Amino acid sequence: MLHRIRLFAVLLLMTPGLVLAAGPDIRLEDMDGKDRNVNEFIGQGKWTIVTVWSADCPICRRDIYHMTFFHDEHRKTDATVLGLSIDGQAGRDKARAFVNDQSLNFPNLLGDPDDPSRLSGAMFIGTPTYYFFSPDGKFMTQRIGPVTQAQAEDILRRLEKQSPKAPKK
């Protein structure tokens, strides 16, 4: 009986950590057709910027390189980038070509134009759009239009000041 009580106590202690690490529960495919859950990338203890793009978007094509630089500088420390193409299944080849042409170094998922709103709960206007999620997976804000690496870093600094700090262990 004491063993079961200890096991129950351990499970209770672990549950808050699991709840805090949860991002949105949305399933999409990656560029190779593999089924992925968005919460594999969001709510994993780092800030996450979801960049919503389309292969036909000239602003995306011109400016998405900023997110590759951002991802390179931050992925090992405090933030990551996740790409979300809204080209849909019919546009998979165009989306894959975009990822390759732009040398995107962050994971990219393939969705439809209604997926960004499902992801953030905010109204989706068009590409490019950037959604900012806290380390625990909470949607914080969005930016519509181009965002440079410096602007993304500035947005994160402001969001960090607004976010309550978790107690250090």
C-alpha positions as CSV (number, residue, x, y, z in Angstrom):
1,M,0.0,0.0,0.0
2,L,2.8,2.4,0.9
3,H,4.4,1.7,-2.5
4,R,1.2,2.7,-4.3
5,I,1.0,5.9,-2.3
6,R,4.6,6.8,-3.2
7,L,3.9,6.0,-6.9
8,F,0.8,8.2,-6.8
9,A,2.8,11.1,-5.2
10,V,5.5,10.9,-7.8
11,L,2.9,10.9,-10.6
12,L,1.2,14.0,-9.1
13,L,4.6,15.8,-8.8
14,M,5.3,15.0,-12.5
15,T,1.9,16.1,-13.8
16,P,2.4,19.9,-13.5
17,G,5.6,19.7,-15.6
18,L,3.7,17.8,-18.2
19,V,0.9,20.3,-18.3
20,L,3.2,23.2,-18.5
21,A,5.1,21.8,-21.4
22,A,2.0,21.3,-23.5
23,G,1.6,23.4,-26.7
24,P,-1.4,23.4,-29.0
25,D,-2.6,19.9,-29.9
26,I,-2.8,20.1,-33.7
27,R,-1.6,17.4,-36.1
28,L,0.0,18.4,-39.4
29,E,2.4,16.8,-41.8
30,D,6.0,17.8,-42.4
31,M,7.3,18.3,-45.9
32,D,8.0,14.5,-46.2
33,G,4.4,13.6,-45.3
34,K,5.2,12.4,-41.8
35,D,2.4,13.1,-39.2
36,R,3.6,15.6,-36.6
37,N,2.0,17.2,-33.6
38,V,2.6,21.0,-33.2
39,N,3.2,20.5,-29.5
40,E,6.4,18.6,-30.4
41,F,7.8,22.0,-31.2
42,I,5.8,24.5,-29.0
43,G,5.9,24.5,-25.2
44,Q,9.2,22.7,-24.9
45,G,10.8,25.2,-22.5
46,K,11.9,27.7,-25.2
47,W,10.2,30.6,-26.9
48,T,8.8,29.6,-30.2
49,I,8.2,31.8,-33.2
50,V,5.9,30.2,-35.7
51,T,6.4,31.8,-39.1
52,V,3.4,31.3,-41.4
53,W,4.4,31.4,-45.1
54,S,3.3,30.5,-48.6
55,A,5.5,29.5,-51.5
56,D,3.8,32.2,-53.6
57,C,4.3,35.0,-51.1
58,P,7.0,37.5,-52.4
59,I,7.5,39.0,-49.0
60,C,8.0,35.6,-47.5
61,R,10.6,34.7,-50.2
62,R,12.4,38.1,-49.7
63,D,12.5,38.1,-45.8
64,I,12.3,34.6,-44.4
65,Y,16.1,34.4,-44.2
66,H,15.8,36.5,-41.0
67,M,14.2,33.5,-39.3
68,T,17.1,31.2,-40.4
69,F,19.6,33.6,-38.7
70,F,17.4,33.9,-35.7
71,H,17.0,30.1,-35.4
72,D,20.8,29.6,-35.7
73,E,21.5,32.1,-32.9
74,H,18.9,31.0,-30.5
75,R,18.0,27.4,-31.0
76,K,20.5,26.0,-28.5
77,T,19.7,28.5,-25.8
78,D,16.3,30.3,-25.5
79,A,14.2,30.2,-28.7
80,T,13.3,28.2,-31.8
81,V,11.5,28.7,-35.1
82,L,8.8,26.6,-36.6
83,G,7.6,27.2,-40.1
84,L,4.0,26.6,-41.2
85,S,3.3,26.6,-44.9
86,I,-0.3,27.2,-45.8
87,D,0.1,25.8,-49.3
88,G,-1.9,22.7,-48.5
89,Q,-1.5,19.1,-49.7
90,A,-1.8,20.2,-53.4
91,G,1.1,22.6,-52.9
92,R,3.5,20.2,-51.2
93,D,6.0,20.2,-54.0
94,K,6.0,24.0,-54.2
95,A,6.4,24.2,-50.4
96,R,9.2,21.7,-50.4
97,A,11.0,23.6,-53.1
98,F,10.6,26.8,-51.1
99,V,12.2,25.2,-48.1
100,N,15.1,24.0,-50.2
101,D,15.5,27.3,-52.2
102,Q,15.5,29.4,-49.0
103,S,17.8,26.9,-47.1
104,L,15.4,26.9,-44.2
105,N,17.2,25.4,-41.2
106,F,14.1,25.0,-38.9
107,P,11.3,22.5,-39.0
108,N,8.4,23.2,-41.4
109,L,4.9,21.8,-41.4
110,L,2.4,21.8,-44.2
111,G,-1.1,23.1,-43.5
112,D,-4.1,25.0,-45.0
113,P,-5.1,28.6,-44.6
114,D,-7.3,27.9,-41.6
115,D,-4.6,26.2,-39.6
116,P,-2.8,29.4,-38.4
117,S,-6.0,30.4,-36.6
118,R,-6.4,27.0,-35.1
119,L,-2.8,27.2,-33.9
120,S,-3.0,30.6,-32.2
121,G,-6.7,31.4,-31.7
122,A,-6.0,34.7,-33.4
123,M,-7.5,35.8,-36.7
124,F,-5.2,34.9,-39.6
125,I,-4.9,37.8,-42.1
126,G,-2.2,36.6,-44.6
127,T,1.4,35.8,-45.1
128,P,3.8,36.3,-43.6
129,T,2.5,36.2,-40.1
130,Y,4.6,35.4,-37.0
131,Y,3.1,33.9,-33.9
132,F,5.1,34.1,-30.6
133,F,4.6,31.3,-28.0
134,S,6.0,31.3,-24.5
135,P,8.3,28.5,-23.3
136,D,5.2,26.8,-21.7
137,G,3.3,26.9,-25.0
138,K,1.0,29.9,-24.4
139,F,0.2,32.1,-27.4
140,M,1.5,35.6,-26.6
141,T,1.2,37.8,-29.7
142,Q,1.3,37.9,-33.5
143,R,3.0,40.1,-36.0
144,I,1.6,40.4,-39.6
145,G,4.1,41.3,-42.3
146,P,7.9,41.0,-42.4
147,V,9.9,40.6,-39.2
148,T,13.6,40.9,-39.1
149,Q,15.8,39.0,-36.7
150,A,16.4,42.2,-34.6
151,Q,12.7,42.8,-34.4
152,A,12.0,39.2,-33.3
153,E,14.6,39.6,-30.6
154,D,13.1,42.9,-29.5
155,I,9.6,41.3,-29.3
156,L,10.9,38.4,-27.3
157,R,12.6,40.8,-24.8
158,R,9.4,42.7,-24.3
159,L,7.4,39.4,-23.9
160,E,9.9,38.1,-21.4
161,K,9.5,41.2,-19.2
162,Q,5.7,40.6,-19.3
163,S,5.9,36.9,-18.5
164,P,6.0,35.8,-14.8
165,K,9.2,34.1,-14.0
166,A,9.1,30.4,-13.0
167,P,10.9,29.8,-9.7
168,K,14.4,28.5,-10.2
169,K,15.1,25.0,-9.0
